[in-house]
């Protein structure tokens, strides 16, 4: 069975991700000399084309018969393979045509010499010659050159040829009609390829190609391999395939993705994208792609202590996983802060890490921070240290005067905010020390918690809630069920 080679197109596509180019002309077209024909001459040409078409189709049928005969001969050598399967393997050799060859020094020399010869011919008033007419002469010139001469002659043209190939494959169109023609021709190639695939394997499929925005003017291209596909859309989706294509075209042109999504879907996507962004930033700092997870609950012990990495300029009041953030405003702030680089991971130097570890051990031992260590070890001490941090809106408390017992406990999901000591918004290394007064601390909910319930509309704006009518027996003690039944009896 034929094996498809890796096409150079994918390397070109990967290279194009770094920069965008506009498509440029890569060939010279000469104006044709048209001869106006009479009606008799046109009829004669039509008859000739019809005869040629019939002859061509008969030749194709003969070739198919020869291929099937060859498949039968191969079947005699390999009885365990069916004739139809062998014939399919022979026909599938068409897939090898999509592979592209990479350019080399000879290709660059051929391009440069052909351009030079044609430029001289145009200056003398002669016609241009095609590359296949000049390849023999240029090949003799190439063979007569030494290795140093070849390198010197192609060192600039080779890069130019690669850029030309890249521009031809992935350059964006700057003319609407060229874009429409490209879309139509490519869609027809897809249709032809799927038709051949259906003949070979019996697979069914459909192709729907629409515009990406309103600057294009070509109509939707809708095609299916057989009427069974049309019947599938009518039965399952209660709509024709053409109607689906028109709906898809309208959806792409109008750009209503944001309207079609609910507020909850947008919130979940924003949480996922923010978490992925933070994880990517951590991988870049650790220089180990995909190897680490952002441990928000125990960031100080699992990340800072092991790798010497801290967070600077954390924008929220609490250090939590983005999935625990419930408002879109805070998620937007968090994502923008990380995306702009305002909030970032910082790898401490050796001296900074030693200072951090010394303070970390003091917290574990309950020294110097007014913390009495009880059950829970290091994590319990860090919890108590976080309780000492003053709330941003509470000026009546002094964090140096507050002291908690070792029996005080916090929610385990709020641990690791001692690494919020890591990122309390300070650029100096001292802000990365646990228990720093610049830390983004956690409030003690027992004394400062206030319950509030806000109702928002689909846009996230707060709206007034309708007050419920008070019940008629408000303030009166309700009777038990047994007493009510006895009174009714």
Secondary structure as UniProt FT lines:
FT   HELIX           8..16
FT   TURN            17..18
FT   HELIX           39..77
FT   TURN            79..80
FT   HELIX           83..91
FT   HELIX           92..98
FT   HELIX           105..123
FT   TURN            124..125
FT   HELIX           131..143
FT   HELIX           147..154
FT   TURN            155..156
FT   HELIX           157..170
FT   HELIX           176..201
FT   STRAND          206..209
FT   TURN            214..215
FT   STRAND          221..224
FT   HELIX           227..236
FT   HELIX           241..254
FT   HELIX           257..260
FT   HELIX           263..286
FT   TURN            289..290
FT   TURN            297..298
FT   HELIX           300..304
FT   HELIX           305..307
FT   STRAND          309..312
FT   HELIX           322..324
FT   HELIX           328..340
FT   STRAND          344..347
FT   HELIX           350..365
FT   TURN            375..376
FT   HELIX           377..387
FT   TURN            392..393
FT   TURN            399..401
FT   TURN            406..407
FT   HELIX           412..414
FT   TURN            415..423
FT   HELIX           429..432
FT   TURN            434..435
FT   TURN            437..438
FT   HELIX           445..448
FT   STRAND          455..456
FT   TURN            458..459
FT   STRAND          462..463
FT   TURN            472..475
FT   HELIX           481..488
//
